[in-house]
């Protein structure tokens, strides 16, 4: 299966959504074998901090991106959270 990840400093409704819209119009989602993960800033307020600290809070630093890539490639297991 193919995979695509978008990473952006915007929130939901930005670049990742435009990519997903294009992929759907182009028929790239028709077979159901494309894994797509948009990584965006959460729609919430952050305390004043360095850029690194804000990305860390948002889950957008390099180790978060790497984790997303590894999960999509099934190189690591994702624990299932229980109630």
N, CA, C and O of each residue as an XYZ file, in Angstrom:
332
protein
N       0.839     -1.190      0.000
C       0.000      0.000      0.000
C       0.876      1.243      0.000
O       1.965      1.248      0.574
N       0.399      2.280     -0.638
C       1.101      3.555     -0.653
C       0.711      4.372      0.570
O      -0.359      4.183      1.148
N       1.595      5.276      0.949
C       1.348      6.141      2.106
C       1.672      7.581      1.757
O       2.544      7.854      0.934
N       0.956      8.499      2.397
C       1.234      9.926      2.243
C       1.022     10.593      3.594
O       0.061     10.299      4.306
N       1.930     11.489      3.931
C       1.835     12.257      5.166
C       2.025     13.719      4.802
O       2.943     14.065      4.058
N       1.162     14.576      5.325
C       1.382     16.007      5.180
C       1.647     16.561      6.572
O       1.031     16.140      7.551
N       2.571     17.511      6.644
C       2.910     18.166      7.902
C       2.790     19.662      7.667
O       3.382     20.207      6.736
N       2.017     20.321      8.522
C       1.820     21.751      8.308
C       1.657     22.482      9.626
O       1.267     21.906     10.641
N       1.959     23.743      9.580
C       1.816     24.589     10.758
C       0.404     25.126     10.900
O       0.099     25.832     11.862
N      -0.442     24.803      9.968
C      -1.829     25.243     10.035
C      -2.674     24.240     10.799
O      -2.185     23.200     11.240
N      -3.946     24.568     10.947
C      -4.847     23.651     11.634
C      -5.671     22.881     10.609
O      -5.453     22.998      9.403
N      -6.600     22.110     11.097
C      -7.459     21.315     10.222
C      -8.129     22.236      9.205
O      -8.578     23.330      9.546
N      -8.190     21.784      7.961
C      -8.794     22.577      6.900
C      -7.768     23.258      6.023
O      -8.123     24.074      5.172
N      -6.503     22.935      6.216
C      -5.443     23.574      5.454
C      -4.904     22.700      4.342
O      -5.662     22.050      3.622
N      -3.582     22.691      4.208
C      -2.897     22.007      3.126
C      -3.257     20.521      3.051
O      -3.545     20.010      1.969
N      -3.242     19.830      4.184
C      -3.558     18.397      4.191
C      -4.933     18.103      3.624
O      -5.119     17.131      2.893
N      -5.890     18.944      3.962
C      -7.240     18.758      3.416
C      -7.282     18.989      1.914
O      -8.020     18.309      1.200
N      -6.498     19.939      1.433
C      -6.431     20.178     -0.016
C      -5.789     18.987     -0.728
O      -6.231     18.600     -1.809
N      -4.756     18.411     -0.132
C      -4.123     17.224     -0.709
C      -5.117     16.076     -0.753
O      -5.239     15.397     -1.772
N      -5.829     15.855      0.347
C      -6.823     14.780      0.395
C      -7.926     14.997     -0.637
O      -8.375     14.050     -1.282
N      -8.356     16.234     -0.789
C      -9.372     16.564     -1.792
C      -8.859     16.235     -3.197
O      -9.575     15.630     -3.994
N      -7.621     16.634     -3.498
C      -7.036     16.334     -4.807
C      -6.944     14.828     -5.026
O      -7.302     14.332     -6.094
N      -6.462     14.095     -4.012
C      -6.322     12.644     -4.150
C      -7.667     11.984     -4.416
O      -7.760     11.048     -5.210
N      -8.707     12.473     -3.753
C     -10.020     11.867     -3.968
C     -10.554     12.173     -5.367
O     -11.127     11.296     -6.013
N     -10.370     13.417     -5.843
C     -10.820     13.767     -7.197
C     -10.024     13.022     -8.264
O     -10.550     12.705     -9.331
N      -8.760     12.747     -7.971
C      -7.886     12.060     -8.920
C      -8.115     10.545     -8.923
O      -7.571      9.836     -9.769
N      -8.920     10.051     -7.977
C      -9.212      8.625     -7.910
C      -8.189      7.815     -7.140
O      -8.247      6.585     -7.142
N      -7.248      8.484     -6.479
C      -6.186      7.768     -5.761
C      -6.704      7.028     -4.527
O      -5.996      6.187     -3.974
N      -7.913      7.324     -4.095
C      -8.477      6.672     -2.910
C      -9.457      5.556     -3.265
O      -9.972      4.874     -2.380
N      -9.709      5.375     -4.535
C     -10.757      4.453     -4.968
C     -10.503      2.998     -4.578
O     -11.445      2.276     -4.250
N      -9.266      2.566     -4.611
C      -8.950      1.167     -4.296
C      -8.857      0.918     -2.800
O      -8.890     -0.233     -2.364
N      -8.741      1.972     -2.007
C      -8.665      1.827     -0.560
C      -7.302      1.401     -0.050
O      -7.190      0.957      1.093
N      -6.256      1.525     -0.871
C      -4.936      1.071     -0.432
C      -3.953      2.206     -0.159
O      -2.759      1.961      0.017
N      -4.444      3.446     -0.122
C      -3.588      4.585      0.196
C      -3.809      4.969      1.654
O      -4.934      5.241      2.071
N      -2.732      4.988      2.417
C      -2.791      5.424      3.810
C      -2.393      6.889      3.847
O      -1.304      7.250      3.401
N      -3.260      7.728      4.373
C      -3.012      9.170      4.402
C      -3.114      9.680      5.830
O      -4.092      9.403      6.525
N      -2.111     10.419      6.266
C      -2.106     10.978      7.608
C      -1.724     12.456      7.558
O      -0.569     12.784      7.285
N      -2.676     13.350      7.816
C      -2.324     14.766      7.918
C      -1.873     15.076      9.344
O      -2.541     14.696     10.305
N      -0.764     15.751      9.478
C      -0.276     16.181     10.792
C      -0.401     17.696     10.836
O       0.234     18.403     10.054
N      -1.223     18.188     11.756
C      -1.524     19.621     11.829
C      -1.433     20.096     13.278
O      -1.371     19.295     14.210
N      -1.426     21.402     13.439
C      -1.512     21.967     14.783
C      -2.916     21.733     15.318
O      -3.889     21.920     14.586
N      -3.044     21.333     16.567
C      -4.391     21.169     17.124
C      -5.095     22.515     17.232
O      -4.453     23.560     17.340
N      -6.383     22.474     17.202
C      -7.173     23.703     17.286
C      -7.339     24.091     18.759
O      -8.430     24.008     19.324
N      -6.238     24.513     19.355
C      -6.248     24.910     20.763
C      -5.165     25.953     20.987
O      -4.304     26.168     20.133
N      -5.219     26.594     22.137
C      -4.234     27.625     22.458
C      -3.001     27.000     23.095
O      -3.100     26.026     23.840
N      -1.834     27.571     22.794
C      -0.585     27.142     23.392
C      -0.048     28.265     24.266
O      -0.211     29.447     23.963
N       0.588     27.873     25.342
C       1.283     28.854     26.173
C       2.480     29.388     25.389
O       2.974     28.737     24.469
N       2.930     30.567     25.762
C       4.123     31.114     25.128
C       5.296     30.179     25.400
O       5.539     29.792     26.543
N       6.010     29.826     24.356
C       7.138     28.902     24.466
C       7.986     29.041     23.210
O       7.627     29.762     22.279
N       9.109     28.343     23.196
C       9.926     28.337     21.993
C       9.189     27.571     20.900
O       8.241     26.835     21.174
N       9.633     27.751     19.667
C       9.015     27.030     18.556
C       9.125     25.525     18.785
O       8.159     24.794     18.567
N      10.296     25.056     19.225
C      10.476     23.627     19.489
C       9.472     23.140     20.527
O       8.854     22.091     20.347
N       9.306     23.885     21.600
C       8.387     23.471     22.666
C       6.939     23.449     22.174
O       6.167     22.565     22.544
N       6.579     24.418     21.347
C       5.224     24.429     20.809
C       4.994     23.252     19.866
O       3.936     22.625     19.908
N       5.966     22.950     19.022
C       5.842     21.780     18.142
C       5.793     20.496     18.950
O       5.087     19.555     18.586
N       6.532     20.456     20.033
C       6.508     19.279     20.907
C       5.101     19.083     21.478
O       4.576     17.969     21.479
N       4.497     20.168     21.961
C       3.125     20.099     22.488
C       2.134     19.687     21.406
O       1.148     19.006     21.688
N       2.394     20.098     20.177
C       1.479     19.822     19.067
C       1.721     18.450     18.434
O       0.907     17.986     17.637
N       2.834     17.800     18.782
C       3.147     16.507     18.163
C       3.675     16.648     16.751
O       3.417     15.794     15.904
N       4.422     17.733     16.484
C       4.907     17.974     15.125
C       6.428     18.005     15.020
O       6.956     18.395     13.979
N       7.138     17.610     16.055
C       8.603     17.562     15.953
C       9.041     16.308     15.209
O       8.236     15.420     14.927
N      10.321     16.252     14.900
C      10.838     15.182     14.038
C      10.535     13.787     14.576
O      10.238     12.886     13.791
N      10.599     13.583     15.887
C      10.324     12.230     16.396
C       8.844     11.874     16.277
O       8.504     10.696     16.166
N       7.970     12.857     16.297
C       6.546     12.582     16.061
C       6.313     12.198     14.600
O       5.565     11.267     14.301
N       6.964     12.927     13.700
C       6.833     12.627     12.269
C       7.397     11.237     11.993
O       6.795     10.447     11.267
N       8.554     10.948     12.575
C       9.173      9.625     12.407
C       8.237      8.523     12.918
O       8.090      7.483     12.275
N       7.616      8.751     14.058
C       6.671      7.767     14.598
C       5.506      7.523     13.670
O       5.071      6.383     13.506
N       4.994      8.577     13.060
C       3.894      8.428     12.106
C       4.337      7.623     10.894
O       3.605      6.757     10.416
N       5.538      7.911     10.396
C       6.074      7.156      9.253
C       6.228      5.683      9.619
O       5.836      4.811      8.844
N       6.788      5.401     10.776
C       7.004      4.009     11.187
C       5.685      3.277     11.408
O       5.576      2.097     11.072
N       4.683      3.952     11.965
C       3.369      3.314     12.138
C       2.747      2.981     10.783
O       2.182      1.902     10.607
N       2.851      3.907      9.826
C       2.299      3.643      8.497
C       3.036      2.504      7.802
O       2.430      1.719      7.072
N       4.336      2.417      8.029
C       5.134      1.354      7.414
C       5.048      0.053      8.206
O       5.671     -0.948      7.850
N       4.267      0.082      9.283
C       4.094     -1.082     10.170
C       5.424     -1.562     10.737
O       5.639     -2.761     10.917
N       6.314     -0.613     11.014
C       7.602     -0.938     11.626
C       7.500     -0.924     13.148
O       8.363     -1.469     13.836
N       6.439     -0.296     13.675
C       6.197     -0.298     15.110
C       4.709     -0.525     15.335
O       3.885     -0.185     14.486
N       4.367     -1.106     16.491
C       2.965     -1.317     16.821
C       2.455     -0.120     17.597
O       3.189      0.517     18.352
N       1.197      0.166     17.398
C       0.553      1.251     18.114
C      -0.302      0.629     19.212
O      -1.182     -0.181     18.923
N      -0.052      1.001     20.480
C      -0.877      0.425     21.558
C      -2.319      0.897     21.450
O      -2.586      2.028     21.046
N      -3.221      0.037     21.808
C      -4.641      0.375     21.794
C      -5.013      0.860     23.185
O      -4.792      0.159     24.172
N      -5.572      2.042     23.262
C      -5.989      2.596     24.547
C      -7.326      2.017     24.932
O      -8.223      1.897     24.097
N      -7.465      1.658     26.196
C      -8.736      1.124     26.657
C      -9.400      2.133     27.567
O      -8.743      3.010     28.129
N     -10.709      2.002     27.710
C     -11.468      2.943     28.562
C     -11.237      2.693     30.021
O     -11.798      3.393     30.864
